[in-house]
C-alpha cells in the first residue's frame, strides 16, 4: 500500500488522535502498552524504543501497542461515564469520543486482519514482526473481552469483540484462497489428467504452506494458540472438501487409483515429515475422504486389479500352451527343464498386492486381488492334465518343468502368506499337492512298468537268490537316470517318491504269503537277505538324491521280526514297529507273522493284542509319515 493511500485509509484514526483527551493520555498509554506487550509476548517481543505517537505505531505496524492505547482509552472513557455528571454538552462530547474510538477500533481490526491474511506470504522485511504484533493484538483483545464479562456493568457496544474468531476466520479464508489457486508445477508431468494435476498442485501447496507455518509462523504465536494444529486442520478440511467433490464426480480408473494413492499414501507421507509431525497432531486429522466415499473407490480399484490379474495369467498360460502345442520343449537352465509360468505369475501377484496395500491402505483389502487365484491355478492344472493325457514327445519335459513351477507356487504360498487370504492359501496349497502327485504318477508310471518283471520275483522262492536282486538294482538305476531333468529339490522329491513306492512294492509282495519260512535257519537267512537288500536299496536311492532314509529302517525292523525266535522279543519288536508307524494294521502284522510257520495261531493272536495295547485308546491310526497304508494286502 502506498504511503498516501495508507494515510487516507487511516484518516479516521488521525481524527481521533486530535481529541484533547487522547493527547492528554497518549504518551503514558504508549509507555504502558510497550511494557505490557513485552511482558506477555510470544517468541517475537517488540523491542522497547522511544515513545511513539499513535500514528507512528500504525505506520510502524505495531498493532499490539496501538491496540493497547485503544484499550486504555476505552477503560478511561467508560470509567468517566460512570464517575462524571454533566449536562448535554458533556454527554455529546462523550458520545463523540466513543464513536471515534469505535471507528478507530474498526480500522485497527481491518489492519490486523489484513496482516493475518498475509501470514503465508513471502517473509519480507518486518512482516514477521508485524504478524507477531497482530497476534498479540488479538490475544490482548481476548483478554479485554474476558475482563468485561467479569464486570457488573454494561460493556461498550463492541464488546465482546471476538477477535479470536475473526482471526480463525481470516486464516480459514487465507487457506481456502491458497488452495483454490495452488502452486502449479514448473513442468506438468506427461500423461496426467487435469484431475491428477489439480490434486498434485493442492498437495504441493499444502506441504509448502504447512512447512512455512512450522518454520516461520509458529514463532509468531504463543504456545497456547496451538497455531500449527489450527493450520493443519484448516488445510486438511480444505483439501478434503476438494477431493470429496472430485470423488463425487465419478472417476476413470487411473484417476481413481491416483486419488486413492493420495488418500492412503502420499498425503500421510506429507504429514509424517519430521518438521510437521513434531509440531502437529497429524493422527487426529483422519483420512481425506470419509469411509462412505472411500469404499466404492476402493472396490472400483480392486475389481480392476482382479480383472487385470485374470487377463495376464490367462495370457501367460496360453503362451506356454501354444509353445507346447508347437512341439517345443521347455528351455533348460543348468541342465534342468524350467518354465516361466510360476515366476511370471508370482511376480505379477506380488507386485499387484504390494501396490494395492499402499493404494487402499489395508493389506486385508489388498489380498482380495488374489481371491480368484484358485480358479486361475485350476486352469494351470487343466493345462498339465492335457499335457499328460496327450503324452506327446515333449510332454515329459513339460511336466518336469511344471514340477519346478509347483514348488515355486508352494513356496510363495507358504513364505509370503501375507499376499493371500487364509482360505485362498489353503485351497491353493491343496491344489499344488494334487498337481505334484499327478505329475509324479505320470513320470513314475513307465518306471514301474519297466520294473514290473523284477517285481514279480519278489516274495517268491527266487527272492533268496542273490543274483536276482543284483539284476534289479541296475534296472532301477537306469530308470532313475531317465527321471532327471527336474530342478533340484523337485527331482529329490520325485526320486524319494519312487524310493517309497519301490519299498512299498517290496513289502507288499513279501506279505502276500507266497513264501513260507519253515524253520529257524530259513528265517535267519531271510532276515539277513532282507537286511542286505535294504542296505543296497538305501545306498542306491541316496546316491540318486532320495532323502527318505527312514525306509531302510522299516525293512530292517521287518527283517528283525523274521529273525527273532523268542515270543516276548517278537512282541516287543512288533509293538515298537507299531509305535513308529501307527498305520501298521492287524492285517499287516498277521501277514508278516504267517511267514514264520513256527508260530502258532495263539502266538500270532498274542502278538496282535500287544500291538493294540501299545497304541492305547486315543490312537487314530494315522502316521506322521505314512507307509503301511500304501501296502495293500488281501
C-alpha positions as CSV (number, residue, x, y, z in Angstrom):
1,X,0.0,0.0,0.0
2,X,1.4,3.4,-1.0
3,X,2.0,6.0,1.8
4,X,-0.7,8.3,0.5
5,X,-3.3,5.5,0.3
6,X,-2.4,4.4,3.8
7,X,-2.8,7.9,5.2
8,X,-6.2,8.2,3.6
9,X,-7.2,4.8,5.0
10,X,-6.1,5.8,8.5
11,X,-7.8,9.3,8.4
12,X,-10.5,8.3,11.0
13,X,-7.7,7.3,13.3
14,X,-5.9,10.5,12.8
15,X,-9.1,12.5,13.6
16,X,-9.4,10.5,16.8
17,X,-5.9,11.4,17.8
18,X,-6.8,15.1,17.6
19,X,-9.1,14.7,20.6
20,X,-7.7,16.7,23.7
21,X,-8.5,13.7,25.9
22,X,-6.4,11.3,23.8
23,X,-3.5,13.8,23.6
24,X,-3.5,14.1,27.4
25,X,-3.2,10.4,27.9
26,X,-1.4,9.2,24.8
27,X,2.2,9.2,26.0
28,X,1.5,7.4,29.2
29,X,-0.7,4.9,27.5
30,X,2.0,4.1,24.9
31,X,4.7,3.6,27.5
32,X,2.4,1.2,29.5
33,X,1.4,-0.6,26.3
34,X,5.0,-1.3,25.4
35,X,5.8,-2.7,28.9
36,X,2.7,-4.9,28.8
37,X,3.4,-6.2,25.4
38,X,6.9,-7.1,26.2
39,X,5.8,-8.9,29.3
40,X,3.1,-11.0,27.5
41,X,4.5,-11.5,24.1
42,X,5.2,-14.9,22.4
43,X,8.6,-15.5,20.8
44,X,8.6,-12.2,18.9
45,X,8.5,-9.4,21.5
46,X,8.6,-5.9,20.2
47,X,11.8,-4.1,21.3
48,X,11.4,-1.0,23.6
49,X,12.1,2.3,22.0
50,X,11.3,6.0,22.3
51,X,7.6,6.8,22.9
52,X,5.7,6.7,19.6
53,X,2.5,8.5,18.8
54,X,-0.5,6.5,17.8
55,X,0.0,7.4,14.1
56,X,3.6,6.3,14.3
57,X,2.6,3.0,15.8
58,X,0.3,2.3,12.9
59,X,3.0,3.4,10.4
60,X,5.4,1.0,12.1
61,X,2.8,-1.8,12.1
62,X,2.9,-2.0,15.8
63,X,-0.6,-3.3,16.1
64,X,-0.4,-4.5,19.6
65,X,0.8,-1.2,21.0
66,X,-1.9,0.7,19.1
67,X,-4.5,-1.7,20.4
68,X,-3.2,-1.1,23.9
69,X,-3.8,2.6,23.5
70,X,-7.3,2.0,22.4
71,X,-8.0,-0.3,25.3
72,X,-6.6,2.3,27.7
73,X,-8.9,4.9,26.1
74,X,-11.8,2.5,26.4
75,X,-11.1,2.0,30.1
76,X,-10.9,5.7,30.7
77,X,-14.0,6.7,28.7
78,X,-16.2,4.1,30.3
79,X,-14.9,4.8,33.7
80,X,-15.6,8.5,33.2
81,X,-19.1,7.7,32.1
82,X,-19.8,6.3,35.5
83,X,-17.9,8.9,37.5
84,X,-18.8,12.2,35.8
85,X,-22.1,14.0,35.9
86,X,-22.6,16.6,33.2
87,X,-25.1,18.2,31.0
88,X,-25.9,17.6,27.4
89,X,-22.7,19.1,26.2
90,X,-20.5,16.6,28.2
91,X,-22.7,13.7,27.1
92,X,-22.5,14.7,23.5
93,X,-18.7,15.0,23.8
94,X,-18.5,11.6,25.4
95,X,-20.6,10.1,22.7
96,X,-18.4,11.6,20.0
97,X,-15.3,10.2,21.7
98,X,-16.9,6.7,22.0
99,X,-17.9,6.8,18.3
100,X,-14.4,7.9,17.3
101,X,-12.9,5.1,19.3
102,X,-15.3,2.6,17.7
103,X,-14.2,3.8,14.3
104,X,-10.5,3.6,15.2
105,X,-11.1,0.1,16.5
106,X,-12.7,-1.0,13.3
107,X,-9.7,0.5,11.3
108,X,-7.2,-1.3,13.6
109,X,-9.1,-4.5,13.3
110,X,-9.0,-4.3,9.5
111,X,-5.3,-3.8,9.6
112,X,-4.7,-6.7,11.9
113,X,-6.9,-9.0,9.8
114,X,-5.1,-7.8,6.7
115,X,-1.8,-8.7,8.3
116,X,-3.1,-12.1,9.3
117,X,-4.3,-12.7,5.7
118,X,-0.8,-12.2,4.6
119,X,0.7,-14.7,7.1
120,X,1.8,-17.2,4.5
121,X,3.2,-14.7,2.0
122,X,7.0,-14.1,1.4
123,X,8.9,-13.4,4.6
124,X,9.6,-9.7,3.7
125,X,11.3,-7.2,6.0
126,X,9.2,-6.6,9.0
127,X,6.4,-9.0,8.0
128,X,7.3,-11.5,10.7
129,X,7.3,-8.7,13.4
130,X,4.0,-7.3,12.1
131,X,2.4,-10.8,12.3
132,X,3.7,-11.3,15.9
133,X,2.3,-7.9,16.8
134,X,-1.1,-8.7,15.2
135,X,-1.3,-12.0,17.1
136,X,-0.6,-10.2,20.4
137,X,-3.2,-7.6,19.5
138,X,-5.7,-10.5,19.1
139,X,-4.8,-12.1,22.4
140,X,-4.9,-8.6,24.0
141,X,-8.4,-8.1,22.8
142,X,-9.5,-11.5,24.0
143,X,-8.2,-10.7,27.5
144,X,-10.1,-7.4,27.5
145,X,-13.3,-9.3,26.4
146,X,-12.8,-11.7,29.4
147,X,-12.3,-8.7,31.8
148,X,-15.7,-7.2,30.6
149,X,-17.5,-10.4,31.2
150,X,-16.4,-10.3,34.9
151,X,-17.7,-6.8,35.5
152,X,-21.1,-6.0,36.6
153,X,-21.8,-3.1,34.2
154,X,-22.8,-2.6,30.6
155,X,-19.8,-3.1,28.2
156,X,-19.2,-1.0,25.1
157,X,-21.1,-1.9,22.0
158,X,-18.1,-3.6,20.5
159,X,-17.6,-5.9,23.4
160,X,-17.1,-8.8,23.2
161,X,-15.0,-8.1,20.1
162,X,-14.5,-11.8,19.2
163,X,-11.1,-11.2,17.6
164,X,-10.0,-14.8,18.1
165,X,-13.0,-15.9,16.0
166,X,-12.1,-13.2,13.4
167,X,-8.5,-14.5,13.5
168,X,-9.6,-18.0,12.8
169,X,-12.0,-16.9,10.1
170,X,-9.2,-14.8,8.4
171,X,-6.9,-17.8,8.4
172,X,-9.7,-20.0,7.0
173,X,-10.2,-17.6,4.2
174,X,-6.5,-17.4,3.6
175,X,-6.2,-21.2,3.4
176,X,-9.2,-21.6,1.1
177,X,-7.9,-18.9,-1.2
178,X,-4.4,-20.5,-1.5
179,X,-5.9,-24.0,-2.0
180,X,-8.3,-22.6,-4.7
181,X,-5.3,-21.2,-6.6
182,X,-2.5,-23.7,-5.6
183,X,1.1,-23.8,-6.8
184,X,1.5,-25.1,-10.3
185,X,4.2,-27.5,-11.3
186,X,7.0,-25.9,-13.3
187,X,6.5,-28.6,-15.9
188,X,3.3,-30.7,-15.9
189,X,4.1,-34.4,-15.9
190,X,3.1,-36.1,-19.2
191,X,0.1,-38.4,-19.0
192,X,-1.5,-36.8,-16.0
193,X,-5.1,-35.8,-16.2
194,X,-6.4,-32.4,-15.1
195,X,-7.8,-34.1,-12.0
196,X,-4.4,-35.5,-11.1
197,X,-2.7,-32.2,-11.8
198,X,-5.2,-30.4,-9.6
199,X,-4.7,-32.8,-6.7
200,X,-0.9,-32.6,-7.0
201,X,-1.0,-28.8,-7.0
202,X,-3.1,-28.7,-3.9
203,X,-0.9,-31.3,-2.2
204,X,2.1,-29.3,-3.1
205,X,0.6,-26.1,-1.8
206,X,-0.5,-27.8,1.5
207,X,3.0,-29.2,2.0
208,X,4.8,-25.9,1.4
209,X,2.4,-23.8,3.5
210,X,2.5,-26.2,6.4
211,X,6.3,-26.3,6.4
212,X,6.2,-22.4,6.3
213,X,3.9,-22.5,9.3
214,X,6.2,-24.9,11.2
215,X,9.4,-23.0,10.3
216,X,8.2,-19.3,10.4
217,X,4.7,-18.6,11.5
218,X,4.8,-20.8,14.6
219,X,7.4,-18.4,16.1
220,X,4.9,-15.5,16.0
221,X,2.3,-17.2,18.2
222,X,2.2,-18.1,21.9
223,X,2.1,-21.8,22.5
224,X,-1.5,-21.8,23.9
225,X,-2.9,-20.8,20.5
226,X,-1.6,-24.1,19.0
227,X,-1.2,-22.5,15.6
228,X,0.4,-25.4,13.9
229,X,-2.6,-27.7,14.6
230,X,-5.0,-24.9,13.7
231,X,-3.4,-24.6,10.2
232,X,-3.2,-28.4,9.9
233,X,-7.0,-28.7,10.5
234,X,-7.8,-25.8,8.1
235,X,-5.7,-27.3,5.3
236,X,-7.0,-30.8,5.9
237,X,-10.5,-29.5,5.7
238,X,-9.9,-27.6,2.5
239,X,-8.1,-30.5,0.8
240,X,-10.7,-32.9,2.0
241,X,-13.5,-30.7,0.6
242,X,-11.9,-30.6,-2.8
243,X,-11.2,-34.3,-3.1
244,X,-14.7,-35.1,-1.9
245,X,-16.1,-33.1,-4.8
246,X,-13.7,-35.0,-7.1
247,X,-14.8,-38.4,-5.7
248,X,-18.5,-37.5,-6.0
249,X,-18.0,-36.7,-9.7
250,X,-17.2,-40.3,-10.7
251,X,-13.7,-41.2,-11.8
252,X,-11.9,-43.1,-14.5
253,X,-9.7,-46.0,-13.3
254,X,-6.5,-44.0,-13.5
255,X,-7.9,-41.0,-11.6
256,X,-9.5,-43.4,-9.1
257,X,-6.1,-45.0,-8.4
258,X,-4.4,-41.7,-8.2
259,X,-6.9,-40.3,-5.7
260,X,-6.6,-43.4,-3.5
261,X,-2.8,-43.1,-3.6
262,X,-3.1,-39.5,-2.3
263,X,-5.6,-40.5,0.4
264,X,-3.6,-43.6,1.7
265,X,0.0,-42.9,0.7
266,X,1.1,-39.5,-0.5
267,X,-0.9,-37.3,2.0
268,X,0.1,-39.3,5.1
269,X,3.8,-39.1,3.8
270,X,3.5,-35.3,3.7
271,X,2.1,-35.1,7.2
272,X,4.7,-37.5,8.6
273,X,7.6,-35.3,7.6
274,X,9.5,-34.7,10.9
275,X,9.1,-31.0,10.7
276,X,5.3,-31.4,10.7
277,X,4.7,-34.4,12.8
278,X,6.8,-33.0,15.6
279,X,4.5,-29.9,15.8
280,X,1.1,-31.2,14.6
281,X,-1.2,-33.9,15.8
282,X,-1.5,-35.4,12.4
283,X,-3.2,-38.6,13.6
284,X,-6.2,-36.6,14.8
285,X,-6.9,-35.3,11.3
286,X,-8.2,-38.6,9.9
287,X,-8.4,-39.5,6.3
288,X,-9.1,-37.1,3.4
289,X,-12.2,-39.0,2.4
290,X,-15.0,-40.4,4.5
291,X,-15.5,-44.2,4.5
292,X,-18.7,-44.0,2.5
293,X,-16.8,-42.4,-0.4
294,X,-13.6,-44.5,0.0
295,X,-15.4,-47.8,-0.2
296,X,-16.7,-47.5,-3.7
297,X,-13.4,-46.1,-5.0
298,X,-11.5,-49.0,-3.4
299,X,-14.0,-51.5,-4.8
300,X,-13.5,-50.0,-8.2
301,X,-9.8,-50.2,-8.0
302,X,-9.6,-53.7,-6.6
303,X,-12.1,-55.0,-9.2
304,X,-9.9,-53.6,-11.9
305,X,-6.8,-55.3,-10.4
306,X,-8.6,-58.6,-10.2
307,X,-9.6,-58.4,-13.8
308,X,-6.1,-57.5,-14.8
309,X,-4.7,-60.4,-12.9
310,X,-7.1,-62.8,-14.6
311,X,-6.2,-61.4,-18.0
312,X,-2.5,-61.5,-17.5
313,X,-2.4,-65.0,-16.0
314,X,-4.6,-66.2,-18.9
315,X,-2.0,-64.8,-21.4
316,X,0.9,-66.4,-19.5
317,X,-0.8,-69.8,-19.6
318,X,-1.8,-69.5,-23.2
319,X,1.7,-68.6,-24.3
320,X,3.0,-71.7,-22.5
321,X,0.3,-73.9,-24.1
322,X,1.0,-72.6,-27.6
323,X,4.7,-73.4,-27.2
324,X,3.8,-77.0,-26.1
325,X,1.3,-77.4,-28.9
326,X,4.1,-76.4,-31.4
327,X,6.2,-79.3,-30.0
328,X,8.7,-77.1,-28.3
329,X,10.5,-78.4,-25.2
330,X,10.9,-76.1,-22.2
331,X,14.1,-74.2,-22.0
332,X,17.0,-75.7,-19.9
333,X,18.9,-73.9,-17.2
334,X,21.9,-75.6,-15.7
335,X,20.6,-78.9,-17.3
336,X,17.1,-78.6,-15.8
337,X,13.8,-78.0,-17.6
338,X,12.2,-74.7,-16.4
339,X,9.0,-72.9,-17.2
340,X,8.5,-69.2,-16.7
341,X,4.8,-69.6,-15.8
342,X,5.2,-69.6,-12.0
343,X,7.8,-66.9,-12.0
344,X,5.7,-64.5,-14.1
345,X,2.5,-65.2,-12.2
346,X,4.3,-64.8,-8.8
347,X,5.9,-61.5,-9.8
348,X,2.5,-60.3,-11.0
349,X,0.8,-61.2,-7.8
350,X,3.5,-59.8,-5.6
351,X,3.6,-56.5,-7.4
352,X,-0.2,-56.1,-7.5
353,X,-0.8,-56.9,-3.9
354,X,2.1,-54.9,-2.6
355,X,1.0,-51.9,-4.7
356,X,-2.6,-52.3,-3.7
357,X,-1.8,-52.4,0.0
358,X,-0.3,-48.9,-0.4
359,X,-3.2,-47.7,-2.6
360,X,-6.0,-48.8,-0.4
361,X,-4.0,-48.6,2.9
362,X,-5.1,-52.1,4.1
363,X,-3.4,-55.4,3.5
364,X,-6.6,-57.4,4.1
365,X,-8.4,-55.5,1.4
366,X,-5.4,-55.8,-1.0
367,X,-5.5,-59.6,-0.5
368,X,-8.9,-59.7,-2.3
369,X,-7.0,-59.3,-5.6
370,X,-5.9,-63.0,-5.2
371,X,-9.4,-64.2,-4.2
372,X,-9.7,-65.8,-7.7
373,X,-6.3,-67.4,-7.6
374,X,-7.6,-70.9,-7.1
375,X,-9.6,-70.7,-10.3
376,X,-6.5,-69.4,-12.2
377,X,-4.3,-72.2,-10.9
378,X,-7.1,-74.7,-11.8
379,X,-6.5,-73.6,-15.4
380,X,-2.8,-74.4,-14.9
381,X,-3.9,-77.8,-13.6
382,X,-6.1,-78.4,-16.7
383,X,-3.2,-77.5,-18.9
384,X,-1.0,-80.0,-17.1
385,X,-3.7,-82.7,-17.4
386,X,-3.9,-82.0,-21.1
387,X,-0.1,-82.4,-21.4
388,X,-0.2,-85.8,-19.6
389,X,-3.3,-87.1,-21.4
390,X,-1.9,-86.5,-24.9
391,X,1.6,-87.7,-23.9
392,X,3.5,-86.1,-26.7
393,X,7.3,-86.4,-27.0
394,X,7.6,-83.0,-25.3
395,X,5.1,-83.9,-22.5
396,X,7.6,-85.4,-20.0
397,X,10.0,-82.4,-20.3
398,X,7.0,-80.1,-19.8
399,X,5.8,-82.0,-16.7
400,X,9.3,-81.9,-15.3
401,X,9.4,-78.2,-15.8
402,X,6.0,-77.9,-14.1
403,X,7.3,-79.6,-11.0
404,X,9.5,-76.5,-10.6
405,X,6.5,-74.2,-11.1
406,X,4.6,-76.2,-8.4
407,X,7.5,-75.8,-6.0
408,X,7.7,-72.1,-6.7
409,X,3.9,-71.6,-6.1
410,X,4.1,-73.7,-2.9
411,X,7.0,-71.6,-1.6
412,X,5.3,-68.3,-2.2
413,X,2.0,-69.6,-0.7
414,X,3.8,-70.6,2.5
415,X,6.6,-68.0,2.8
416,X,4.6,-65.0,1.5
417,X,1.3,-65.8,3.1
418,X,0.5,-62.1,3.6
419,X,-0.3,-61.9,-0.1
420,X,-3.3,-64.3,0.3
421,X,-6.4,-64.8,2.4
422,X,-6.3,-67.9,4.6
423,X,-8.8,-69.8,2.6
424,X,-7.2,-69.0,-0.7
425,X,-3.8,-70.1,0.7
426,X,-5.1,-73.4,1.9
427,X,-7.1,-74.3,-1.2
428,X,-4.2,-73.4,-3.5
429,X,-1.7,-75.5,-1.4
430,X,-4.1,-78.5,-1.7
431,X,-4.3,-77.9,-5.5
432,X,-0.5,-77.8,-5.8
433,X,-0.2,-81.0,-3.8
434,X,-2.7,-82.7,-6.2
435,X,-0.8,-81.4,-9.2
436,X,2.5,-82.6,-7.8
437,X,1.1,-86.0,-7.1
438,X,-0.4,-86.3,-10.6
439,X,2.9,-85.3,-12.1
440,X,4.8,-87.8,-10.0
441,X,2.3,-90.5,-11.0
442,X,2.7,-89.7,-14.7
443,X,6.5,-89.7,-14.6
444,X,6.8,-92.8,-12.5
445,X,4.2,-94.9,-14.3
446,X,6.6,-96.0,-17.1
447,X,9.3,-96.6,-14.5
448,X,7.1,-99.1,-12.6
449,X,6.1,-100.7,-15.9
450,X,9.7,-101.3,-16.7
451,X,10.4,-102.7,-13.3
452,X,7.4,-105.0,-13.2
453,X,9.3,-108.1,-14.4
454,X,11.7,-107.6,-11.5
455,X,8.8,-107.0,-9.0
456,X,7.2,-110.4,-9.9
457,X,10.1,-112.3,-8.5
458,X,9.9,-110.5,-5.1
459,X,8.3,-112.6,-2.4
460,X,8.9,-115.9,-4.2
461,X,11.4,-118.6,-3.6
462,X,13.7,-116.8,-6.1
463,X,13.8,-113.9,-3.6
464,X,16.6,-115.6,-1.7
465,X,18.8,-115.8,-4.7
466,X,21.4,-113.1,-4.6
467,X,21.9,-112.6,-8.4
468,X,18.1,-111.8,-8.8
469,X,18.3,-108.7,-6.6
470,X,21.7,-107.7,-8.1
471,X,20.0,-107.6,-11.5
472,X,17.1,-105.5,-10.1
473,X,19.4,-102.7,-8.8
474,X,20.9,-101.7,-12.2
475,X,17.4,-101.7,-13.7
476,X,16.2,-99.3,-11.0
477,X,19.3,-97.1,-11.6
478,X,18.7,-97.0,-15.3
479,X,15.2,-95.8,-14.8
480,X,16.3,-93.2,-12.3
481,X,18.6,-91.7,-14.9
482,X,15.6,-91.2,-17.1
483,X,13.9,-89.2,-14.4
484,X,16.5,-86.5,-14.4
485,X,15.6,-83.1,-15.7
486,X,13.6,-81.6,-12.8
487,X,15.2,-78.8,-10.9
488,X,17.0,-79.6,-7.5
489,X,14.5,-80.3,-4.8
490,X,11.8,-81.3,-7.3
491,X,14.0,-84.1,-8.6
492,X,14.8,-85.1,-5.0
493,X,11.1,-85.4,-4.1
494,X,10.5,-87.4,-7.3
495,X,13.3,-89.8,-6.5
496,X,12.1,-90.0,-2.9
497,X,8.6,-90.9,-4.1
498,X,10.0,-93.7,-6.3
499,X,12.1,-94.9,-3.3
500,X,9.0,-95.2,-1.2
501,X,6.9,-96.9,-3.9
502,X,9.6,-99.4,-4.6
503,X,9.9,-100.2,-0.9
504,X,6.1,-100.4,-0.6
505,X,6.1,-102.9,-3.5
506,X,8.8,-104.9,-1.9
507,X,6.9,-105.2,1.4
508,X,3.6,-105.8,-0.4
509,X,4.9,-108.8,-2.3
510,X,6.7,-110.1,0.8
511,X,3.4,-110.0,2.8
512,X,1.2,-111.6,0.1
513,X,2.1,-115.0,1.6
514,X,3.9,-117.0,-1.1
515,X,7.0,-117.5,1.0
516,X,6.9,-119.8,4.0
517,X,9.8,-119.8,6.4
518,X,9.6,-123.2,7.9
519,X,12.3,-123.2,10.5
520,X,14.8,-121.1,12.3
521,X,17.5,-121.5,9.6
522,X,15.2,-120.2,6.8
523,X,14.0,-117.3,9.0
524,X,17.6,-116.3,9.8
525,X,18.6,-116.5,6.2
526,X,15.6,-114.5,5.1
527,X,16.3,-111.8,7.7
528,X,19.9,-111.5,6.6
529,X,18.9,-111.3,2.9
530,X,16.3,-108.7,3.6
531,X,18.8,-106.5,5.6
532,X,21.3,-106.7,2.8
533,X,18.8,-105.8,0.2
534,X,17.6,-102.9,2.4
535,X,21.1,-101.6,2.6
536,X,21.6,-101.9,-1.2
537,X,18.3,-100.0,-1.9
538,X,19.3,-97.4,0.6
539,X,22.7,-96.7,-1.0
540,X,21.3,-96.6,-4.5
541,X,18.5,-94.2,-3.8
542,X,20.6,-92.0,-1.6
543,X,23.2,-91.8,-4.4
544,X,20.4,-90.7,-6.8
545,X,19.1,-88.0,-4.5
546,X,16.5,-89.5,-2.2
547,X,16.3,-88.3,1.4
548,X,13.9,-91.0,2.6
549,X,16.4,-92.6,4.9
550,X,13.6,-94.0,7.2
551,X,12.7,-96.6,4.6
552,X,15.8,-98.6,5.3
553,X,14.7,-98.8,9.0
554,X,11.3,-100.2,8.0
555,X,12.8,-103.1,6.1
556,X,15.4,-103.7,8.8
557,X,12.7,-103.8,11.5
558,X,10.6,-106.2,9.5
559,X,13.7,-108.4,9.0
560,X,14.2,-108.3,12.7
561,X,10.8,-109.8,13.3
562,X,11.7,-112.6,10.9
563,X,14.9,-113.3,12.8
564,X,13.6,-113.4,16.4
565,X,12.5,-116.7,17.8
566,X,11.5,-115.8,21.4
567,X,7.9,-114.8,21.6
568,X,8.3,-111.9,24.1
569,X,11.1,-110.5,21.9
570,X,8.8,-110.7,18.9
571,X,6.1,-108.9,20.8
572,X,8.4,-106.1,21.8
573,X,9.6,-105.7,18.2
574,X,6.1,-105.6,16.7
575,X,5.0,-103.1,19.4
576,X,8.0,-100.9,18.5
577,X,7.2,-101.1,14.8
578,X,3.6,-100.2,15.5
579,X,4.6,-97.3,17.7
580,X,6.7,-95.8,15.0
581,X,4.2,-96.5,12.3
582,X,0.6,-96.0,13.5
583,X,-0.7,-97.0,10.1
584,X,0.5,-100.6,10.7
585,X,-2.7,-102.6,10.8
586,X,-3.6,-106.0,12.3
587,X,-3.8,-107.4,8.8
588,X,-0.2,-106.3,8.1
589,X,1.0,-108.0,11.3
590,X,-0.9,-111.2,10.6
591,X,0.5,-111.4,7.1
592,X,4.1,-110.9,8.5
593,X,3.7,-113.4,11.2
594,X,2.3,-116.0,8.8
595,X,5.7,-116.1,7.1
596,X,7.0,-117.6,10.3
597,X,5.3,-121.0,10.2
598,X,6.9,-121.8,13.6
599,X,4.3,-119.5,15.3
600,X,1.0,-121.0,16.4
601,X,-2.3,-119.3,15.8
602,X,-2.4,-118.4,19.6
603,X,1.1,-116.9,19.4
604,X,0.0,-114.7,16.5
605,X,-3.0,-113.5,18.4
606,X,-1.0,-112.6,21.5
607,X,1.4,-110.6,19.3
608,X,-1.5,-108.8,17.6
609,X,-3.0,-108.0,21.0
610,X,0.3,-106.4,22.1
611,X,0.1,-104.2,19.0
612,X,-3.4,-102.9,20.0
613,X,-2.3,-102.4,23.7
614,X,0.8,-100.5,22.7
615,X,-1.3,-97.9,20.8
616,X,-3.9,-97.1,23.5
617,X,-7.5,-96.0,23.1
618,X,-6.6,-92.5,21.8
619,X,-4.6,-93.6,18.7
620,X,-6.1,-92.5,15.5
621,X,-4.0,-94.9,13.4
622,X,-2.6,-92.0,11.3
623,X,1.1,-92.0,10.7
624,X,3.1,-88.8,10.5
625,X,5.0,-90.3,7.6
626,X,2.6,-93.0,6.3
627,X,4.0,-96.1,4.8
628,X,1.9,-99.2,5.6
629,X,-1.3,-97.5,4.5
630,X,0.1,-97.8,1.0
631,X,0.8,-101.6,1.4
632,X,-2.5,-103.1,0.2
633,X,-2.9,-106.8,1.1
634,X,-5.9,-109.1,0.7
